[in-house]
């Protein structure tokens, strides 16, 4: 059982890093938006809303799920910034 718990811990950390990288990848789109090459605003808005719900879920459940929380937290901000900068 100890080996399984260690695997889940490592998996949670790797998944958190990958999720953060996914939302950091919005930076090129934000830069394009600021240069007038606007992207579609729907996907980053939906991503920001999705991340908000996952953060609320992870924080308020009985045993807080920090990997889920931290994996989605950057998506709120990067998604909203991408959404706002894509409006024209």
OpenMM code with the backbone's topology and positions (N, CA, C; nanometers):
from openmm import Vec3, app, unit

residues = "UNK UNK UNK UNK UNK UNK UNK UNK UNK UNK UNK UNK UNK UNK UNK UNK UNK UNK UNK UNK UNK UNK UNK UNK UNK UNK UNK UNK UNK UNK UNK UNK UNK UNK UNK UNK UNK UNK UNK UNK UNK UNK UNK UNK UNK UNK UNK UNK UNK UNK UNK UNK UNK UNK UNK UNK UNK UNK UNK UNK UNK UNK UNK UNK UNK UNK UNK UNK UNK UNK UNK UNK UNK UNK UNK UNK UNK UNK UNK UNK UNK UNK UNK UNK UNK UNK UNK UNK".split()
positions = [
    Vec3(0.0824, -0.1193, 0.0000),
    Vec3(0.0000, 0.0000, 0.0000),
    Vec3(0.0867, 0.1255, 0.0000),
    Vec3(0.2011, 0.1195, 0.0636),
    Vec3(0.2892, 0.2343, 0.0709),
    Vec3(0.3394, 0.2737, -0.0678),
    Vec3(0.3689, 0.1748, -0.1515),
    Vec3(0.4174, 0.2005, -0.2863),
    Vec3(0.3071, 0.2675, -0.3699),
    Vec3(0.1840, 0.2245, -0.3510),
    Vec3(0.0718, 0.2851, -0.4238),
    Vec3(0.0537, 0.4307, -0.3822),
    Vec3(0.0634, 0.4603, -0.2540),
    Vec3(0.0497, 0.5972, -0.2053),
    Vec3(0.1603, 0.6856, -0.2620),
    Vec3(0.2812, 0.6331, -0.2699),
    Vec3(0.3939, 0.7084, -0.3268),
    Vec3(0.3698, 0.7365, -0.4744),
    Vec3(0.3196, 0.6366, -0.5474),
    Vec3(0.2880, 0.6542, -0.6892),
    Vec3(0.1834, 0.7635, -0.7088),
    Vec3(0.0781, 0.7615, -0.6287),
    Vec3(-0.0286, 0.8615, -0.6388),
    Vec3(0.0261, 0.9999, -0.6067),
    Vec3(0.1134, 1.0103, -0.5094),
    Vec3(0.1738, 1.1385, -0.4739),
    Vec3(0.2560, 1.1939, -0.5910),
    Vec3(0.3373, 1.1101, -0.6520),
    Vec3(0.4189, 1.1516, -0.7666),
    Vec3(0.3292, 1.1876, -0.8850),
    Vec3(0.2295, 1.1061, -0.9104),
    Vec3(0.1353, 1.1321, -1.0191),
    Vec3(0.0656, 1.2665, -0.9998),
    Vec3(0.0242, 1.2954, -0.8794),
    Vec3(-0.0408, 1.4229, -0.8491),
    Vec3(0.0512, 1.5415, -0.8755),
    Vec3(0.1767, 1.5279, -0.8389),
    Vec3(0.2729, 1.6369, -0.8618),
    Vec3(0.3007, 1.6574, -1.0094),
    Vec3(0.3185, 1.5493, -1.0820),
    Vec3(0.3443, 1.5594, -1.2264),
    Vec3(0.2226, 1.6192, -1.2968),
    Vec3(0.1034, 1.5741, -1.2607),
    Vec3(-0.0184, 1.6263, -1.3222),
    Vec3(-0.0353, 1.7747, -1.2909),
    Vec3(0.0004, 1.8165, -1.1712),
    Vec3(-0.0075, 1.9582, -1.1344),
    Vec3(0.0852, 2.0419, -1.2203),
    Vec3(0.2090, 1.9968, -1.2364),
    Vec3(0.3063, 2.0697, -1.3187),
    Vec3(0.2576, 2.0780, -1.4633),
    Vec3(0.2076, 1.9684, -1.5169),
    Vec3(0.1583, 1.9681, -1.6548),
    Vec3(0.0384, 2.0616, -1.6727),
    Vec3(-0.0503, 2.0647, -1.5758),
    Vec3(-0.1663, 2.1536, -1.5850),
    Vec3(-0.1224, 2.2999, -1.5816),
    Vec3(-0.0281, 2.3320, -1.4942),
    Vec3(0.0226, 2.4694, -1.4880),
    Vec3(0.0869, 2.5068, -1.6214),
    Vec3(0.1653, 2.4171, -1.6776),
    Vec3(0.2272, 2.4435, -1.8080),
    Vec3(0.1227, 2.4639, -1.9164),
    Vec3(0.0123, 2.3902, -1.9082),
    Vec3(-0.0948, 2.4056, -2.0060),
    Vec3(-0.1491, 2.5485, -2.0029),
    Vec3(-0.1672, 2.6046, -1.8849),
    Vec3(-0.2224, 2.7390, -1.8757),
    Vec3(-0.1174, 2.8463, -1.9025),
    Vec3(0.0070, 2.8193, -1.8689),
    Vec3(0.1152, 2.9131, -1.9012),
    Vec3(0.1308, 2.9232, -2.0533),
    Vec3(0.0921, 2.8179, -2.1242),
    Vec3(0.1025, 2.8200, -2.2700),
    Vec3(0.0077, 2.9214, -2.3328),
    Vec3(-0.0789, 2.9846, -2.2552),
    Vec3(-0.1627, 3.0939, -2.3047),
    Vec3(-0.0804, 3.2200, -2.3318),
    Vec3(0.0378, 3.2294, -2.2759),
    Vec3(0.1184, 3.3516, -2.2891),
    Vec3(0.1404, 3.3914, -2.4349),
    Vec3(0.1773, 3.3001, -2.5267),
    Vec3(0.1911, 3.3423, -2.6666),
    Vec3(0.0614, 3.3981, -2.7262),
    Vec3(-0.0530, 3.3402, -2.6882),
    Vec3(-0.1802, 3.3919, -2.7390),
    Vec3(-0.2083, 3.5300, -2.6819),
    Vec3(-0.1763, 3.5502, -2.5564),
    Vec3(-0.1933, 3.6828, -2.4961),
    Vec3(-0.1072, 3.7846, -2.5714),
    Vec3(0.0165, 3.7479, -2.6005),
    Vec3(0.1062, 3.8370, -2.6744),
    Vec3(0.0500, 3.8663, -2.8138),
    Vec3(-0.0004, 3.7639, -2.8824),
    Vec3(-0.0630, 3.7842, -3.0138),
    Vec3(-0.1840, 3.8775, -3.0038),
    Vec3(-0.2657, 3.8564, -2.9015),
    Vec3(-0.3833, 3.9415, -2.8823),
    Vec3(-0.3420, 4.0872, -2.8653),
    Vec3(-0.2392, 4.1101, -2.7855),
    Vec3(-0.1930, 4.2464, -2.7610),
    Vec3(-0.1341, 4.3102, -2.8859),
    Vec3(-0.0894, 4.2283, -2.9805),
    Vec3(-0.0341, 4.2796, -3.1059),
    Vec3(-0.1412, 4.2914, -3.2146),
    Vec3(-0.2657, 4.2622, -3.1805),
    Vec3(-0.3753, 4.2772, -3.2755),
    Vec3(-0.4122, 4.1512, -3.3511),
    Vec3(-0.3444, 4.0404, -3.3249),
    Vec3(-0.3772, 3.9115, -3.3869),
    Vec3(-0.4667, 3.8339, -3.2890),
    Vec3(-0.5936, 3.8714, -3.2844),
    Vec3(-0.6843, 3.8218, -3.1818),
    Vec3(-0.7221, 3.6758, -3.2022),
    Vec3(-0.7253, 3.6040, -3.0914),
    Vec3(-0.7718, 3.4662, -3.0924),
    Vec3(-0.9177, 3.4617, -3.0486),
    Vec3(-0.9752, 3.3443, -3.0546),
    Vec3(-1.1132, 3.3240, -3.0128),
    Vec3(-1.1218, 3.3352, -2.8601),
    Vec3(-1.2126, 3.4172, -2.8054),
    Vec3(-1.2195, 3.4367, -2.6601),
    Vec3(-1.2957, 3.3276, -2.5848),
    Vec3(-1.3707, 3.2417, -2.6560),
    Vec3(-1.4584, 3.1459, -2.5881),
    Vec3(-1.3795, 3.0406, -2.5089),
    Vec3(-1.2815, 2.9775, -2.5708),
    Vec3(-1.2094, 2.8682, -2.5032),
    Vec3(-1.1401, 2.9146, -2.3753),
    Vec3(-1.0653, 3.0268, -2.3751),
    Vec3(-1.0023, 3.0672, -2.2493),
    Vec3(-1.1029, 3.1089, -2.1422),
    Vec3(-1.2176, 3.1639, -2.1834),
    Vec3(-1.3200, 3.1974, -2.0842),
    Vec3(-1.3757, 3.0714, -2.0198),
    Vec3(-1.4065, 2.9718, -2.1011),
    Vec3(-1.4581, 2.8453, -2.0472),
    Vec3(-1.3521, 2.7780, -1.9599),
    Vec3(-1.2263, 2.7849, -2.0006),
    Vec3(-1.1177, 2.7278, -1.9193),
    Vec3(-1.1101, 2.7975, -1.7837),
    Vec3(-1.1226, 2.9297, -1.7820),
    Vec3(-1.1184, 3.0039, -1.6553),
    Vec3(-1.2345, 2.9652, -1.5645),
    Vec3(-1.3536, 2.9512, -1.6215),
    Vec3(-1.4695, 2.9095, -1.5423),
    Vec3(-1.4519, 2.7672, -1.4897),
    Vec3(-1.4049, 2.6782, -1.5757),
    Vec3(-1.3799, 2.5403, -1.5354),
    Vec3(-1.2788, 2.5357, -1.4207),
    Vec3(-1.1722, 2.6098, -1.4334),
    Vec3(-1.0689, 2.6119, -1.3291),
    Vec3(-1.1224, 2.6688, -1.1979),
    Vec3(-1.2089, 2.7685, -1.2080),
    Vec3(-1.2699, 2.8255, -1.0874),
    Vec3(-1.3504, 2.7201, -1.0138),
    Vec3(-1.4322, 2.6454, -1.0868),
    Vec3(-1.5131, 2.5409, -1.0240),
    Vec3(-1.4262, 2.4320, -0.9619),
    Vec3(-1.3187, 2.3915, -1.0318),
    Vec3(-1.2308, 2.2890, -0.9766),
    Vec3(-1.1593, 2.3391, -0.8516),
    Vec3(-1.1200, 2.4644, -0.8496),
    Vec3(-1.0546, 2.5193, -0.7300),
    Vec3(-1.1502, 2.5243, -0.6113),
    Vec3(-1.2717, 2.5678, -0.6360),
    Vec3(-1.3721, 2.5716, -0.5295),
    Vec3(-1.3973, 2.4301, -0.4776),
    Vec3(-1.4145, 2.3363, -0.5685),
    Vec3(-1.4351, 2.1960, -0.5297),
    Vec3(-1.3187, 2.1453, -0.4440),
    Vec3(-1.1970, 2.1637, -0.4934),
    Vec3(-1.0795, 2.1096, -0.4246),
    Vec3(-1.0580, 2.1739, -0.2878),
    Vec3(-1.0902, 2.3015, -0.2764),
    Vec3(-1.0681, 2.3730, -0.1504),
    Vec3(-1.1740, 2.3393, -0.0460),
    Vec3(-1.2980, 2.3260, -0.0887),
    Vec3(-1.4057, 2.3094, 0.0085),
    Vec3(-1.4446, 2.1654, 0.0386),
    Vec3(-1.3869, 2.0675, -0.0302),
    Vec3(-1.4190, 1.9301, 0.0072),
    Vec3(-1.3564, 1.8988, 0.1426),
    Vec3(-1.4050, 1.7956, 0.2078),
    Vec3(-1.3631, 1.7683, 0.3447),
    Vec3(-1.2110, 1.7566, 0.3577),
    Vec3(-1.1485, 1.6760, 0.2753),
    Vec3(-1.0024, 1.6674, 0.2724),
    Vec3(-0.9555, 1.7440, 0.1500),
    Vec3(-0.9059, 1.8644, 0.1742),
    Vec3(-0.8667, 1.9505, 0.0619),
    Vec3(-0.7750, 1.8763, -0.0343),
    Vec3(-0.7991, 1.8974, -0.1609),
    Vec3(-0.7222, 1.8319, -0.2666),
    Vec3(-0.6291, 1.9356, -0.3284),
    Vec3(-0.5128, 1.9544, -0.2664),
    Vec3(-0.4211, 2.0600, -0.3077),
    Vec3(-0.3667, 2.0418, -0.4488),
    Vec3(-0.3337, 1.9206, -0.4929),
    Vec3(-0.2887, 1.9098, -0.6326),
    Vec3(-0.3934, 1.9585, -0.7327),
    Vec3(-0.5198, 1.9256, -0.7102),
    Vec3(-0.6258, 1.9723, -0.8001),
    Vec3(-0.6384, 2.1241, -0.7906),
    Vec3(-0.6319, 2.1772, -0.6709),
    Vec3(-0.6420, 2.3215, -0.6525),
    Vec3(-0.5300, 2.3940, -0.7265),
    Vec3(-0.4044, 2.3550, -0.6994),
    Vec3(-0.2902, 2.4263, -0.7578),
    Vec3(-0.2768, 2.4006, -0.9078),
    Vec3(-0.3260, 2.2884, -0.9543),
    Vec3(-0.3226, 2.2614, -1.0983),
    Vec3(-0.4169, 2.3545, -1.1736),
    Vec3(-0.5257, 2.3949, -1.1114),
    Vec3(-0.6260, 2.4771, -1.1777),
    Vec3(-0.6174, 2.6261, -1.1461),
    Vec3(-0.5546, 2.6612, -1.0375),
    Vec3(-0.5479, 2.8014, -0.9951),
    Vec3(-0.4887, 2.8935, -1.1023),
    Vec3(-0.3755, 2.8597, -1.1650),
    Vec3(-0.3217, 2.9492, -1.2683),
    Vec3(-0.4153, 2.9634, -1.3891),
    Vec3(-0.4940, 2.8618, -1.4166),
    Vec3(-0.5863, 2.8662, -1.5293),
    Vec3(-0.6924, 2.9731, -1.5155),
    Vec3(-0.7280, 3.0072, -1.3924),
    Vec3(-0.8250, 3.1143, -1.3709),
    Vec3(-0.7691, 3.2449, -1.4267),
    Vec3(-0.6469, 3.2759, -1.3878),
    Vec3(-0.5874, 3.4037, -1.4268),
    Vec3(-0.5440, 3.4065, -1.5728),
    Vec3(-0.4747, 3.3026, -1.6165),
    Vec3(-0.4308, 3.2995, -1.7557),
    Vec3(-0.5496, 3.2939, -1.8515),
    Vec3(-0.6532, 3.2187, -1.8143),
    Vec3(-0.7724, 3.2126, -1.8978),
    Vec3(-0.8423, 3.3477, -1.9071),
    Vec3(-0.8561, 3.4165, -1.7926),
    Vec3(-0.9216, 3.5473, -1.7939),
    Vec3(-0.8401, 3.6514, -1.8695),
    Vec3(-0.7092, 3.6508, -1.8499),
    Vec3(-0.6239, 3.7459, -1.9214),
    Vec3(-0.6314, 3.7206, -2.0715),
    Vec3(-0.6277, 3.5944, -2.1111),
    Vec3(-0.6377, 3.5613, -2.2534),
    Vec3(-0.7733, 3.6035, -2.3084),
    Vec3(-0.8787, 3.5785, -2.2323),
    Vec3(-1.0131, 3.6184, -2.2743),
    Vec3(-1.0221, 3.7699, -2.2926),
    Vec3(-0.9776, 3.8446, -2.1924),
    Vec3(-0.9879, 3.9899, -2.1964),
    Vec3(-0.9072, 4.0487, -2.3119),
    Vec3(-0.7853, 3.9966, -2.3301),
    Vec3(-0.7016, 4.0524, -2.4370),
    Vec3(-0.7492, 4.0115, -2.5762),
    Vec3(-0.8331, 3.9091, -2.5856),
    Vec3(-0.8821, 3.8677, -2.7177),
    Vec3(-1.0066, 3.9439, -2.7611),
    Vec3(-1.0609, 4.0235, -2.6715),
    Vec3(-1.1778, 4.1055, -2.7079),
    Vec3(-1.1302, 4.2260, -2.7876),
    Vec3(-1.2015, 4.2598, -2.8904),
    Vec3(-1.1633, 4.3766, -2.9718),
    Vec3(-1.2849, 4.4466, -3.0275),
] * unit.nanometer
topology = app.Topology()
chain = topology.addChain("A")
for resn in residues:
    res = topology.addResidue(resn, chain)
    for name in ("N", "CA", "C"):
        topology.addAtom(name, app.Element.getBySymbol(name[0]), res)
